[in-house]
């Protein structure tokens, strides 16, 4: 049995178009990954380090308050 393609259909044309689309998708994914690695990751690291330092300062202040002697307790 043979299968007939529709009139005007280019055998292999659809397959080639899919391959081209996949190549474009892969290229865009590579660009997206590069952008995330080059821009997003460093920014997240900087902001995380800042947040951890701020938290450390607040915890240090809290520890100082715990150690500070209070008035007489009965």
LUMFIVO-777334 format. One record per residue: residue number from 1; x, y, z of N, C-alpha, C, O in turn. Coordinates in Angstrom, 3 decimals, m for minus. Layout:
! residues N
(NUM; (X; Y; Z); (X; Y; Z); (X; Y; Z); (X; Y; Z))
...
***
This chain:
! residues 74
(1; (0.833; m1.181; 0.000); (0.000; 0.000; 0.000); (0.874; 1.239; 0.000); (1.874; 1.320; 0.713))
(2; (0.490; 2.159; m0.781); (1.218; 3.417; m0.786); (0.320; 4.514; m0.248); (m0.901; 4.486; m0.400))
(3; (0.965; 5.478; 0.384); (0.190; 6.600; 0.895); (0.351; 7.765; m0.041); (1.451; 8.062; m0.508))
(4; (m0.737; 8.413; m0.308); (m0.717; 9.563; m1.193); (m0.613; 10.832; m0.371); (m1.320; 10.991; 0.625))
(5; (0.255; 11.724; m0.776); (0.316; 13.003; m0.091); (m0.670; 13.940; m0.744); (m1.055; 13.747; m1.897))
(6; (m1.068; 14.927; m0.027); (m2.051; 15.864; m0.565); (m1.451; 16.636; m1.728); (m0.234; 16.803; m1.803))
(7; (m2.284; 17.099; m2.620); (m1.780; 17.817; m3.791); (m0.984; 19.048; m3.366); (m1.404; 19.796; m2.484))
(8; (0.138; 19.242; m3.984); (0.984; 20.392; m3.705); (1.866; 20.235; m2.484); (2.640; 21.141; m2.175))
(9; (1.776; 19.116; m1.776); (2.601; 18.917; m0.582); (4.018; 18.583; m1.002); (4.235; 17.835; m1.955))
(10; (4.955; 19.129; m0.303); (6.364; 18.892; m0.600); (6.857; 17.772; 0.306); (6.958; 17.961; 1.519))
(11; (7.173; 16.585; m0.274); (7.663; 15.499; 0.575); (8.934; 15.933; 1.298); (9.892; 16.389; 0.675))
(12; (8.926; 15.790; 2.589); (10.089; 16.181; 3.386); (10.070; 17.645; 3.753); (10.866; 18.073; 4.588))
(13; (9.204; 18.416; 3.169); (9.138; 19.850; 3.460); (8.725; 20.111; 4.895); (9.304; 20.964; 5.568))
(14; (7.734; 19.384; 5.361); (7.267; 19.564; 6.735); (8.350; 19.136; 7.723); (8.572; 19.791; 8.742))
(15; (9.016; 18.032; 7.408); (10.089; 17.575; 8.280); (11.210; 18.596; 8.377); (11.760; 18.820; 9.456))
(16; (11.547; 19.210; 7.262); (12.611; 20.231; 7.250); (12.192; 21.451; 8.055); (13.003; 22.036; 8.773))
(17; (10.923; 21.835; 7.935); (10.428; 22.983; 8.695); (10.470; 22.699; 10.191); (10.782; 23.584; 10.989))
(18; (10.156; 21.474; 10.565); (10.210; 21.093; 11.984); (11.654; 21.137; 12.474); (11.919; 21.619; 13.576))
(19; (12.588; 20.640; 11.668); (14.005; 20.686; 12.038); (14.478; 22.124; 12.230); (15.191; 22.430; 13.185))
(20; (14.073; 23.004; 11.311); (14.456; 24.412; 11.424); (13.871; 25.041; 12.683); (14.540; 25.814; 13.370))
(21; (12.621; 24.702; 12.981); (11.979; 25.221; 14.189); (12.707; 24.735; 15.431); (12.920; 25.499; 16.372))
(22; (13.087; 23.467; 15.434); (13.817; 22.919; 16.581); (15.175; 23.590; 16.749); (15.604; 23.849; 17.874))
(23; (15.854; 23.871; 15.640); (17.139; 24.567; 15.715); (16.965; 25.958; 16.311); (17.771; 26.394; 17.133))
(24; (15.907; 26.655; 15.893); (15.648; 27.987; 16.444); (15.325; 27.921; 17.937); (15.784; 28.752; 18.721))
(25; (14.540; 26.933; 18.311); (14.206; 26.756; 19.730); (15.464; 26.480; 20.540); (15.654; 27.064; 21.607))
(26; (16.323; 25.598; 20.045); (17.570; 25.291; 20.748); (18.453; 26.531; 20.875); (19.064; 26.750; 21.922))
(27; (18.526; 27.346; 19.814); (19.325; 28.564; 19.849); (18.771; 29.537; 20.894); (19.533; 30.131; 21.656))
(28; (17.455; 29.698; 20.928); (16.833; 30.587; 21.910); (17.061; 30.076; 23.328); (17.295; 30.865; 24.243))
(29; (16.993; 28.762; 23.511); (17.250; 28.188; 24.839); (18.691; 28.459; 25.281); (18.932; 28.781; 26.445))
(30; (19.646; 28.329; 24.358); (21.039; 28.620; 24.695); (21.198; 30.081; 25.104); (21.903; 30.386; 26.067))
(31; (20.539; 30.988; 24.368); (20.611; 32.412; 24.713); (19.965; 32.687; 26.071); (20.474; 33.481; 26.862))
(32; (18.853; 32.028; 26.327); (18.163; 32.208; 27.604); (19.021; 31.703; 28.756); (19.130; 32.367; 29.787))
(33; (19.619; 30.556; 28.591); (20.484; 29.990; 29.633); (21.684; 30.896; 29.869); (22.069; 31.126; 31.015))
(34; (22.272; 31.410; 28.808); (23.413; 32.320; 28.947); (22.994; 33.585; 29.680); (23.731; 34.066; 30.541))
(35; (21.833; 34.130; 29.360); (21.344; 35.323; 30.042); (21.145; 35.053; 31.521); (21.547; 35.859; 32.361))
(36; (20.528; 33.927; 31.846); (20.293; 33.581; 33.256); (21.619; 33.439; 33.979); (21.779; 33.964; 35.081))
(37; (22.572; 32.741; 33.381); (23.869; 32.536; 34.021); (24.662; 33.831; 34.162); (25.356; 34.027; 35.159))
(38; (24.564; 34.718; 33.166); (25.368; 35.931; 33.163); (24.739; 37.084; 33.936); (25.457; 37.923; 34.481))
(39; (23.410; 37.138; 33.992); (22.749; 38.288; 34.596); (21.945; 37.952; 35.849); (22.085; 38.610; 36.880))
(40; (21.125; 36.949; 35.757); (20.208; 36.647; 36.851); (20.940; 36.028; 38.034); (20.759; 36.471; 39.168))
(41; (21.755; 35.024; 37.792); (22.434; 34.321; 38.886); (23.324; 35.270; 39.707); (23.248; 35.241; 40.935))
(42; (24.160; 36.103; 39.083); (24.969; 37.020; 39.892); (24.113; 37.990; 40.713); (24.453; 38.290; 41.858))
(43; (23.022; 38.475; 40.152); (22.148; 39.400; 40.877); (21.514; 38.701; 42.083); (21.446; 39.278; 43.168))
(44; (21.056; 37.480; 41.897); (20.458; 36.730; 42.999); (21.496; 36.480; 44.089); (21.184; 36.583; 45.275))
(45; (22.717; 36.156; 43.701); (23.775; 35.935; 44.694); (24.061; 37.200; 45.490); (24.201; 37.154; 46.712))
(46; (24.149; 38.336; 44.792); (24.412; 39.595; 45.487); (23.295; 39.937; 46.464); (23.555; 40.310; 47.608))
(47; (22.068; 39.811; 46.017); (20.940; 40.134; 46.882); (20.824; 39.149; 48.041); (20.437; 39.535; 49.143))
(48; (21.154; 37.891; 47.804); (21.123; 36.897; 48.880); (22.199; 37.194; 49.920); (21.950; 37.090; 51.121))
(49; (23.385; 37.561; 49.463); (24.465; 37.894; 50.394); (24.085; 39.106; 51.234); (24.331; 39.136; 52.440))
(50; (23.484; 40.108; 50.591); (23.045; 41.295; 51.320); (21.997; 40.916; 52.368); (22.070; 41.373; 53.508))
(51; (21.037; 40.093; 51.993); (19.981; 39.672; 52.918); (20.568; 38.888; 54.087); (20.152; 39.081; 55.229))
(52; (21.527; 38.008; 53.817); (22.145; 37.232; 54.905); (22.924; 38.136; 55.859); (22.889; 37.933; 57.072))
(53; (23.632; 39.137; 55.313); (24.365; 40.065; 56.178); (23.412; 40.875; 57.039); (23.667; 41.087; 58.225))
(54; (22.318; 41.326; 56.447); (21.322; 42.080; 57.215); (20.726; 41.215; 58.311); (20.567; 41.665; 59.446))
(55; (20.398; 39.985; 57.978); (19.853; 39.059; 58.970); (20.870; 38.799; 60.080); (20.504; 38.750; 61.254))
(56; (22.136; 38.634; 59.718); (23.177; 38.396; 60.721); (23.279; 39.574; 61.680); (23.441; 39.383; 62.885))
(57; (23.185; 40.792; 61.149); (23.229; 41.974; 62.018); (22.044; 41.988; 62.976); (22.207; 42.281; 64.160))
(58; (20.866; 41.677; 62.476); (19.666; 41.657; 63.324); (19.776; 40.579; 64.393); (19.385; 40.805; 65.538))
(59; (20.300; 39.415; 64.036); (20.483; 38.352; 65.022); (21.523; 38.750; 66.065); (21.377; 38.435; 67.246))
(60; (22.563; 39.436; 65.630); (23.586; 39.914; 66.560); (22.962; 40.894; 67.554); (23.216; 40.811; 68.756))
(61; (22.149; 41.816; 67.054); (21.463; 42.771; 67.941); (20.538; 42.054; 68.909); (20.474; 42.418; 70.083))
(62; (19.825; 41.046; 68.443); (18.928; 40.291; 69.301); (19.714; 39.554; 70.387); (19.298; 39.527; 71.546))
(63; (20.843; 38.960; 70.014); (21.669; 38.262; 71.007); (22.174; 39.245; 72.056); (22.209; 38.923; 73.243))
(64; (22.567; 40.446; 71.622); (22.996; 41.471; 72.580); (21.877; 41.816; 73.555); (22.123; 42.001; 74.747))
(65; (20.650; 41.903; 73.051); (19.517; 42.222; 73.926); (19.262; 41.100; 74.927); (18.889; 41.367; 76.070))
(66; (19.458; 39.851; 74.513); (19.279; 38.737; 75.441); (20.331; 38.763; 76.539); (20.040; 38.420; 77.686))
(67; (21.534; 39.162; 76.203); (22.634; 39.160; 77.173); (22.600; 40.362; 78.112); (23.158; 40.315; 79.209))
(68; (21.946; 41.433; 77.679); (21.901; 42.643; 78.498); (21.140; 42.353; 79.783); (20.012; 41.860; 79.750))
(69; (21.763; 42.662; 80.914); (21.063; 42.394; 82.179); (19.862; 43.333; 82.334); (19.918; 44.516; 81.999))
(70; (18.805; 42.769; 82.841); (17.616; 43.557; 83.117); (17.607; 43.883; 84.603); (18.450; 43.406; 85.364))
(71; (16.674; 44.677; 84.989); (16.532; 45.029; 86.405); (16.279; 43.807; 87.259); (16.209; 42.690; 86.746))
(72; (16.143; 44.004; 88.542); (15.916; 42.857; 89.459); (14.673; 42.082; 89.060); (13.636; 42.651; 88.718))
(73; (14.811; 40.782; 89.116); (13.672; 39.908; 88.815); (13.347; 39.099; 90.052); (14.236; 38.548; 90.703))
(74; (12.086; 39.033; 90.366); (11.653; 38.313; 91.571); (10.933; 37.057; 91.219); (10.498; 36.325; 92.107))
***
